Structures are given as C-alpha cells and as structure tokens.
C-alpha cells in the first residue's frame, strides 16, 4: 500500500516555536514535485513529543489539505497509552490521513504480550491502514519479530517501520512476514540494503533535504537494480550520518534552514544545532548536492 521514499517530515516552526503553516505548505508542495512517495506527518522528526493534541491534529489536517491527494499522508499517532493512541489515530483518520504510524509504547516498557494486545486493540478500534514502528533506541522497548508475526494477519496492519539499526533484524522480519506485512527501513543508512533484501521502502529523515535522490534510490532498489541504487545512495552516505550528529530532528532542521526552506524554530528540550557541527553537516550537504 505504501512504498518507496516516505519522508518523516519536520514540523516547521518560527524562532519562537510557533507553528509555521506557510512553510509546511511549501515543504509539501516541494516533496510532491520532487517525487516523494508518501509524507509522514508528526512523527519523531515532526516533534510529536512537544506538540499538544490540538496542534498535532492540526498539523496532520493541514498536511492532508496541502497534499490534496497528490501523495499519501501517514499520521504519527503512537503513544504509550493505548487509549491515547486510539484517540489520536481516530482524529487523524477523521481529518483525512491515509494511514497511521504507531510507535511502540515508550517509557512504561510493556511485555511482548502487552505490545501484542496494544496493537490488536488499536487495530480493532481504528479501521484504517496501520504501520507499526519499532525504534528501541528511543523507546526502551523492542518489539520482537515473533510478536510482529503474531500481528501479521490483522487486515489493517499493513507495515512495520523497523529502526533497530540491524539488517539481520529486518531480514528476519521479511522472512517471517512473507509479504503479509510490508517492512520499511527506519534507518536511512540501511534503506538501500533493506529494500534490496525485500523491504518496500524507507521512512526517511534524509528525504527531508534530498527528496529526489531518495525517491530515485528507492525506485531503483525496488526494481532490483542494485548497481543504480548504490550509485544514487553513495553521495548520500555522509548525509545519512551527519543528520544524526545530534538528536533528530536537530540536524535536519538546521539543514533545511541552511537551504532557506524553514525558519530556525525548534522546541525545548531540543536546542539548535551546536556550532561545532555546522560545518561537518554543511560538508555532507555539499557532497550530496543539496547545498552550494
């Protein structure tokens, strides 16, 4: 259902932290023109942790409005409360989201049985396409492949974003799921290999600043053209790494500001990129061809 380069879109903000919907519209239009295959609104990169519920749903609504059916919009609606995740997901679907991305519950560290029941409960309550999201480095919660496999035959669970940083893990998921649930890379530096081994795309930070290149790389990898995918990915390797010099989305917001696409707004407890990282990130952007 979803595939290719799916950008985990930043939420543009003004210097005082106010939401900048004009910049959001421009970003959405730019991604459509550049070939981005889907937009993920208000995920981790979209600073979901510091938007209140009304802002969260308004960003999703505006993203859907600006996309105007030209590209699918997936809303980040995960929470560490099952009830809250259901409420957010229902609200996102009501304002037009094509699907929901649901991060594993963070901080409260559920068991594998708890994770299974969490997602089953959401799937039963929200009849929309759902993408699971495993990122243990942020959540202190690792959803194991056996648990994902238990969920594989739930009709509206259509994918999983696996961001464990392990090719072995994604390979195991692809083998276990056998096409019943699509596997998406959550790590840009592994995306090419994940797709070549059977994944269906990437939910990408890098696509924020290099949307055309990420789209073309994913397109080549999905077509099985490993040589072309490697040719397209090689100039991006430094960027994949530099965009995590500090916690995401700090570097990617600096990069977009350097490109003149957003203002320098970010919300505490995140802060603007440290001066020591400015030039290394700029060098990676130049190597990727996104900055003069």
C-alpha positions as CSV (number, residue, x, y, z in Angstrom):
1,X,0.0,0.0,0.0
2,X,2.8,2.4,1.0
3,X,6.2,2.2,-0.6
4,X,9.3,4.0,-1.7
5,X,10.7,7.1,-0.1
6,X,8.4,8.2,2.7
7,X,9.6,11.4,4.3
8,X,9.4,11.8,8.0
9,X,8.5,15.4,7.6
10,X,9.8,18.1,10.0
11,X,7.2,20.4,11.6
12,X,8.3,23.9,10.6
13,X,8.3,26.5,13.4
14,X,9.2,30.1,13.8
15,X,12.0,31.2,16.0
16,X,9.6,31.5,19.0
17,X,8.4,27.9,18.5
18,X,5.1,28.8,16.8
19,X,3.9,26.5,14.1
20,X,4.7,27.8,10.6
21,X,1.9,26.6,8.3
22,X,3.2,28.6,5.3
23,X,6.5,26.8,5.4
24,X,4.6,23.5,5.8
25,X,2.6,24.1,2.6
26,X,5.8,24.9,0.7
27,X,7.5,21.8,2.0
28,X,4.6,19.6,1.0
29,X,4.5,21.1,-2.5
30,X,8.2,20.6,-2.8
31,X,8.0,17.0,-1.9
32,X,5.3,16.3,-4.4
33,X,7.3,17.9,-7.2
34,X,10.5,16.1,-6.1
35,X,8.8,12.7,-6.2
36,X,8.5,11.8,-2.5
37,X,6.2,8.7,-2.3
38,X,4.4,9.4,1.0
39,X,4.6,12.0,3.8
40,X,4.7,11.1,7.4
41,X,3.3,14.0,9.5
42,X,4.1,14.5,13.2
43,X,6.4,11.5,13.7
44,X,9.6,11.7,15.8
45,X,11.1,14.1,13.2
46,X,8.0,16.2,13.3
47,X,8.5,16.8,17.1
48,X,5.4,14.9,18.1
49,X,6.6,14.9,21.7
50,X,6.3,18.6,22.1
51,X,3.1,19.3,20.1
52,X,-0.1,19.4,22.1
53,X,-3.0,17.3,20.9
54,X,-4.7,20.2,19.1
55,X,-1.5,21.1,17.3
56,X,-0.8,17.5,16.5
57,X,-4.1,17.0,14.7
58,X,-4.0,20.4,13.1
59,X,-0.6,19.7,11.5
60,X,-2.0,16.4,10.2
61,X,-5.1,18.2,8.8
62,X,-3.0,20.8,7.1
63,X,-0.6,18.3,5.6
64,X,-3.6,16.4,4.2
65,X,-5.1,19.6,2.9
66,X,-1.8,20.7,1.3
67,X,-1.1,17.3,-0.2
68,X,-4.6,17.4,-1.8
69,X,-4.5,13.7,-2.8
70,X,-1.2,14.0,-4.7
71,X,0.7,11.9,-2.2
72,X,-0.4,9.7,0.7
73,X,-0.2,11.2,4.2
74,X,0.5,8.9,7.1
75,X,0.0,10.4,10.6
76,X,2.2,9.6,13.5
77,X,-0.3,8.7,16.2
78,X,1.6,6.4,18.6
79,X,1.5,6.9,22.4
80,X,2.5,4.9,25.5
81,X,-1.2,4.9,26.4
82,X,-3.3,2.6,24.3
83,X,-6.4,4.8,24.8
84,X,-4.4,7.9,23.7
85,X,-3.1,6.2,20.6
86,X,-6.7,5.2,19.7
87,X,-7.9,8.8,20.2
88,X,-5.1,10.3,18.1
89,X,-5.5,7.7,15.4
90,X,-9.2,8.2,15.1
91,X,-8.7,12.0,15.0
92,X,-6.1,11.7,12.3
93,X,-8.3,9.5,10.2
94,X,-11.2,11.9,10.6
95,X,-9.1,14.8,9.2
96,X,-8.1,12.7,6.2
97,X,-4.9,10.8,6.9
98,X,-4.4,7.7,4.7
99,X,-2.8,5.7,7.5
100,X,-1.3,5.9,11.0
101,X,2.3,5.2,12.2
102,X,2.2,3.8,15.7
103,X,5.5,3.8,17.7
104,X,5.8,1.2,20.4
105,X,4.9,2.4,23.8
106,X,7.8,4.3,25.3
107,X,8.9,4.6,28.9
108,X,6.5,2.1,30.5
109,X,8.3,-0.9,28.9
110,X,5.4,-3.3,28.2
111,X,6.0,-7.1,27.7
112,X,5.7,-8.7,24.3
113,X,2.2,-9.8,25.2
114,X,1.4,-6.2,26.2
115,X,2.6,-5.0,22.8
116,X,0.5,-7.5,21.0
117,X,-2.6,-6.5,22.9
118,X,-1.8,-2.8,22.4
119,X,-1.7,-3.1,18.7
120,X,-4.6,-5.5,18.5
121,X,-6.8,-3.1,20.5
122,X,-5.8,-0.2,18.2
123,X,-6.4,-2.2,15.1
124,X,-9.9,-3.2,16.2
125,X,-10.8,0.4,17.2
126,X,-9.4,2.2,14.2
127,X,-10.4,0.7,10.8
128,X,-7.6,2.3,8.8
129,X,-4.2,1.2,7.5
130,X,-1.7,1.0,10.4
131,X,2.1,0.9,10.3
132,X,3.9,-0.4,13.4
133,X,7.1,1.4,14.4
134,X,9.9,-0.2,16.3
135,X,12.7,2.1,17.5
136,X,14.2,0.6,20.7
137,X,17.0,3.2,20.9
138,X,14.4,5.9,21.6
139,X,11.6,4.0,23.4
140,X,13.5,1.4,25.6
141,X,11.0,-1.1,24.1
142,X,11.9,-3.6,21.4
143,X,9.1,-5.4,19.6
144,X,10.5,-8.8,18.6
145,X,9.9,-10.4,15.2
146,X,7.8,-13.1,16.8
147,X,5.4,-10.5,18.2
148,X,5.1,-8.8,14.8
149,X,4.4,-12.1,13.2
150,X,1.5,-12.6,15.6
151,X,0.0,-9.4,14.2
152,X,0.7,-10.2,10.6
153,X,-2.7,-11.4,9.7
154,X,-4.6,-8.4,11.1
155,X,-6.1,-7.0,7.9
156,X,-5.5,-3.3,8.6
157,X,-1.9,-3.7,9.9
158,X,-0.1,-3.1,6.6
159,X,3.5,-2.4,7.5
160,X,6.3,-2.0,10.1
161,X,9.0,0.7,10.3
162,X,11.9,-1.2,11.7
163,X,14.5,1.2,13.2
164,X,16.6,-1.1,15.3
165,X,19.7,-0.5,13.1
166,X,20.1,-4.1,12.3
167,X,20.0,-5.7,8.8
168,X,19.7,-9.1,10.4
169,X,16.5,-8.0,12.2
170,X,14.9,-6.6,9.0
171,X,15.9,-9.8,7.1
172,X,14.3,-11.9,9.8
173,X,11.1,-9.8,9.7
174,X,10.9,-10.0,5.9
175,X,11.3,-13.8,6.0
176,X,8.8,-14.2,8.9
177,X,6.2,-11.9,7.4
178,X,6.4,-13.3,3.9
179,X,4.7,-10.3,2.3
180,X,1.7,-10.3,4.7
181,X,3.0,-7.0,6.2
182,X,5.4,-4.7,4.4
183,X,8.8,-3.9,6.0
184,X,10.1,-0.4,5.8
185,X,13.6,0.7,6.9
186,X,13.7,3.3,9.7
187,X,17.4,3.9,9.1
188,X,18.5,5.8,6.1
189,X,21.9,4.3,6.0
190,X,20.4,0.8,5.7
191,X,17.5,1.6,3.4
192,X,19.1,0.5,0.2
193,X,20.0,-2.9,1.5
194,X,16.7,-3.4,3.3
195,X,14.8,-2.7,0.1
196,X,17.1,-5.0,-2.0
197,X,16.5,-7.8,0.5
198,X,12.7,-7.4,0.2
199,X,11.7,-4.3,2.1
200,X,9.2,-2.0,0.5
201,X,10.8,1.4,1.3
202,X,12.1,3.7,3.9
203,X,10.6,6.2,6.3
204,X,13.3,8.8,5.9
205,X,15.0,11.7,7.6
206,X,17.3,12.2,4.7
207,X,14.4,12.7,2.3
208,X,13.7,16.0,4.1
209,X,16.7,17.5,2.4
210,X,17.3,15.2,-0.6
211,X,13.9,14.1,-1.7
212,X,14.6,13.5,-5.3
213,X,17.7,11.4,-4.7
214,X,16.0,9.3,-2.0
215,X,13.0,8.7,-4.3
216,X,15.2,7.6,-7.2
217,X,17.3,5.4,-5.0
218,X,14.3,3.7,-3.6
219,X,12.8,3.3,-7.1
220,X,16.0,1.7,-8.3
221,X,16.2,-0.7,-5.3
222,X,12.5,-1.7,-5.6
223,X,13.2,-2.5,-9.3
224,X,16.1,-4.7,-8.2
225,X,18.7,-2.5,-9.8
226,X,21.4,-2.8,-7.1
227,X,24.1,-1.0,-9.1
228,X,21.9,2.0,-9.8
229,X,20.7,2.1,-6.2
230,X,24.3,2.1,-5.0
231,X,25.2,4.8,-7.4
232,X,22.4,7.1,-6.1
233,X,23.0,6.2,-2.5
234,X,26.8,6.7,-2.4
235,X,26.7,10.6,-2.4
236,X,24.1,10.5,0.4
237,X,26.2,8.3,2.8
238,X,27.7,11.2,4.6
239,X,24.4,13.0,4.9
240,X,22.7,9.9,6.4
241,X,25.3,10.0,9.1
242,X,25.6,13.8,9.6
243,X,21.8,14.1,10.1
244,X,22.3,12.3,13.4
245,X,25.3,14.3,14.7
246,X,22.8,15.4,17.4
247,X,19.4,14.1,18.3
248,X,16.9,14.0,15.4
249,X,15.4,16.5,14.3
250,X,18.1,19.0,15.4
251,X,20.4,18.5,12.4
252,X,17.7,18.1,9.8
253,X,16.1,21.4,10.9
254,X,19.5,23.1,10.7
255,X,19.9,21.7,7.2
256,X,16.5,22.9,6.0
257,X,17.2,26.3,7.4
258,X,20.5,26.4,5.6
259,X,18.6,25.6,2.4
260,X,16.3,28.5,3.0
261,X,13.2,26.3,3.4
262,X,12.3,26.9,7.1
263,X,13.0,29.3,9.9
264,X,15.2,28.4,12.9
265,X,12.4,27.2,15.1
266,X,12.7,24.1,17.4
267,X,11.0,23.4,20.8
268,X,12.7,22.7,24.1
269,X,14.1,20.5,25.3
270,X,15.6,20.3,21.9
271,X,18.0,23.1,21.0
272,X,19.5,24.4,17.8
273,X,22.5,22.5,16.4
274,X,25.8,23.1,18.2
275,X,28.2,25.3,16.3
276,X,30.8,22.6,16.2
277,X,28.5,20.5,13.9
278,X,27.6,23.3,11.5
279,X,30.5,22.8,9.0
280,X,30.5,19.0,9.1
281,X,26.8,19.0,8.2
282,X,27.3,21.6,5.5
283,X,30.1,19.5,4.0
284,X,27.8,16.4,3.9
285,X,25.1,18.5,2.3
286,X,27.5,19.7,-0.4
287,X,28.7,16.2,-1.1
288,X,25.0,15.2,-1.5
289,X,24.4,18.1,-3.9
290,X,21.8,19.8,-1.8
291,X,23.9,22.9,-0.8
292,X,26.2,25.1,-2.8
